[in-house]
Amino acid sequence: MSYESNDPAYFLYHSIGQFPGKAQLTAKVLADYADIWSALDDAQWPRVLHLRQQFLDVWHQIIGAPEGTLTAAENVTTALYSVLGGLPTKYRRGRFLIAADCFPSLHFLLAGMAERHGFILDTVEPRPGEYWVRDEDMLERWGEDVGIALLTQVTSVSSHRCDLHRLLEQGRAMGTIVGVDITQAVGLLPYDVVDCGADFTISTSLKWLCGTSGAGILQVRPGLLEECRPELRGWFSQDNIFSWDLNNFRFAPDARRFDHGTPSVVGSIASLPALQWISAQDPEQLLAHNRQLGEAIIVGADSMGLKVATPRHPAHRGGSVMLELPAGIDGALLIDELRTRGIFADCRGRILRLSPGNMTRQSDVDKLLEALSSLVCAA
């Protein structure tokens, strides 16, 4: 990738993604929003809802969502709650299948919903000594009594990329409603809702999409969408939001039925420049850049004898490379020391998470490996 930058070495695209000009472009749209919202006229809501619709339109393009099947959500947790609360009772039966390396917030939600909604939360664990849940172990537990399953396209703890087509095929064969969390993949790896055939898809605009918090999405397959009657609902769930007849509530015919009260718009507006920037890039070039730097990290880790806690084959890996720190190395202290050297990464326990993105350079990888050699291997 060619750009001019003297920024520190940044490896946090699994958390907050960056792109050239992000600060200036985000500041401009937020300043424009402030002008709209502070104007002494009656055009505030039409104008900000138009910007929110632009956010949704870009998301439709990014994941190939049919018109009217996608709406905004504050985050993946609220998106999952909204769709589960709208499913007919016939789907909330038997077991809810999920892998233990899902995003923890979603598991917290499901554990709290299970008893009231009448399903058994079945969590598939990694095999002893392994870093991710194998697809074959998910398939082995997946029978006809699984009413709903949630797949994680790429995990946040190992960067394992599941075989979506294989797992979704099993879901169809078992009559299961299958959702996919694409948060750690979208913006770097391809995902098309029509091609994969998921029943619903959830994500945020953070990570590789480089957006802000508070700008999640929920997409639901058209046939299933029509069956959903969300319990989390409000005036924006209606086709005519100004219909205030208390005895004549009617859901909107499209994904707007998953809206509820007055929507938050700031996250969507602030994320627009990032989504537009990503949409204008060559996706193959972004991925090739990531793969080149990721492979360099793996080669460097091997040379130092560090354990790679990530699938080595690119087809089975997301954009991150995870390394297991040796016993005796304090992850928090290591991150602090890397920060003093202008290197930004993070740890989950003893797992060092490294995610090179569009503004990460080969020289940054060299700098990282040199620091790890002195801080970890020489310890």
Sequence and secondary structure as in RCSB ss.txt:
>XXXX:A:sequence
MSYESNDPAYFLYHSIGQFPGKAQLTAKVLADYADIWSALDDAQWPRVLHLRQQFLDVWHQIIGAPEGTLTAAEN
VTTALYSVLGGLPTKYRRGRFLIAADCFPSLHFLLAGMAERHGFILDTVEPRPGEYWVRDEDMLERWGEDVGIAL
LTQVTSVSSHRCDLHRLLEQGRAMGTIVGVDITQAVGLLPYDVVDCGADFTISTSLKWLCGTSGAGILQVRPGLL
EECRPELRGWFSQDNIFSWDLNNFRFAPDARRFDHGTPSVVGSIASLPALQWISAQDPEQLLAHNRQLGEAIIVG
ADSMGLKVATPRHPAHRGGSVMLELPAGIDGALLIDELRTRGIFADCRGRILRLSPGNMTRQSDVDKLLEALSSL
VCAA
>XXXX:A:secstr
        EE BTTTB   TTHHHHHHHHHHHHHHHHH SSS HHHHHHHHHHHHHHHHHHHHT  TTSEEEESS
HHHHHHHHHTTS GGGS BEEEEETTS HHHHHHHHHHHHHHT EEEEE   TT SS  HHHHHHT  TTEEEEE
EESB TTT BB  HHHHHHHHHHHT EEEEE TTTBTTB   HHHH  SEEEE S BTT   TT EEEEE HHHH
TT   SS  GGGBSSTT   TT   B SSGGGG  SS   HHHHHHHHHHHHHHTS HHHHHHHHHHHHHHHHHH
HHHHT EE S SSGGGB S EEEE  TT  HHHHHHHHHHTTEE EEETTEEEEB  TT  HHHHHHHHHHHIII
IIT 
